[in-house]
């Protein structure tokens, strides 16, 4: 199944099939839309998962270690997407992104980047 077909499957469930092309472009995967998901690298698979979140139109994004497997450029893209999502005001919750190891040291608030260590 291609990247686009997989995302269209979920987007139809969310009632947002028209959002797939923009989501793919937002994560830099527009050129890989017709590539089978099984051929993607780890980072490309993570960006595909992020495209699914972007296309969903969900007001709250629950992301578990979203930067794992991403290169530096993709982390910057992720940060920009999160910032853009927050700026819409659709989310009623203050986003807090904590890496699992942060729990050992208390909570660590989101400072706008994913590269900061706890």
C-alpha positions in Angstrom: 0.0 0.0 0.0 1.4 3.4 -0.9 1.9 6.2 1.5 -1.0 8.2 0.0 -3.3 5.2 0.0 -2.6 4.6 3.7 -3.2 8.2 4.6 -6.3 8.4 2.5 -7.7 5.4 4.4 -7.4 7.2 7.8 -8.4 10.6 6.4 -11.7 9.1 5.1 -12.4 7.8 8.6 -11.7 11.3 9.9 -13.8 12.8 7.2 -10.9 14.8 5.8 -9.7 13.1 2.6 -8.8 16.4 1.0 -6.2 17.1 3.7 -3.8 14.3 2.7 -1.9 16.2 0.0 -1.3 19.2 2.2 -0.2 16.9 5.1 2.3 15.1 2.9 3.7 18.4 1.7 3.9 19.7 5.3 6.2 16.8 6.4 8.2 16.8 3.1 6.8 13.5 1.7 4.9 14.8 -1.3 7.4 13.2 -3.7 7.0 9.8 -1.9 3.2 9.6 -2.0 3.2 6.6 -4.4 6.0 4.7 -2.7 4.9 1.6 -0.7 5.0 2.2 3.0 7.1 -1.0 3.5 10.0 0.7 1.6 10.2 3.8 3.8 13.1 4.5 6.1 12.4 4.8 9.9 12.4 8.6 9.6 10.1 8.6 6.6 7.7 6.3 8.5 7.7 8.7 11.5 6.9 11.6 9.1 4.1 9.6 7.6 2.7 9.1 11.0 3.0 12.8 11.6 1.2 13.5 8.3 -1.7 11.3 9.6 -1.9 13.5 12.7 -1.8 16.7 10.6 -4.4 15.5 8.2 -6.7 14.4 11.0 -7.6 17.9 12.0 -7.6 16.8 15.7 -7.7 19.7 18.1 -5.4 17.8 20.5 -2.3 16.0 19.3 -1.0 13.2 21.6 2.5 12.5 20.5 4.7 9.9 22.2 8.4 10.8 21.6 7.6 12.3 18.2 11.2 13.2 17.4 12.6 9.6 17.7 13.9 8.5 14.4 13.9 11.9 12.8 16.9 13.8 11.5 17.6 17.4 12.5 15.7 18.9 9.6 12.7 16.8 10.3 12.8 17.7 14.0 12.7 21.4 12.9 9.7 20.6 10.7 8.0 18.9 13.6 8.6 21.9 15.8 7.2 24.2 13.2 4.1 22.0 12.8 3.5 21.9 16.5 3.9 25.7 16.8 1.5 26.2 13.8 -1.0 23.9 15.4 -0.8 25.7 18.8 -1.1 29.1 17.1 -4.5 28.1 15.7 -6.0 28.2 19.1 -8.0 25.1 18.4 -6.4 23.1 21.2 -7.9 24.0 24.6 -5.0 22.2 26.4 -1.6 23.6 27.0 0.7 21.2 25.2 3.3 19.6 27.4 5.8 17.4 25.8 7.9 15.3 28.1 10.3 12.5 27.2 9.7 9.4 29.3 13.0 9.8 31.2 11.8 13.3 32.4 9.4 11.6 34.8 12.4 10.4 36.8 13.5 14.0 37.3 10.1 15.7 37.7 8.2 17.3 35.0 9.8 19.3 32.2 7.7 21.8 30.4 7.7 22.3 26.6 9.9 25.2 25.7 9.2 25.2 22.0 11.9 22.8 20.9 12.2 19.1 21.0 16.0 19.1 21.1 16.3 20.3 24.7 17.5 17.8 27.2 15.8 17.5 30.6 
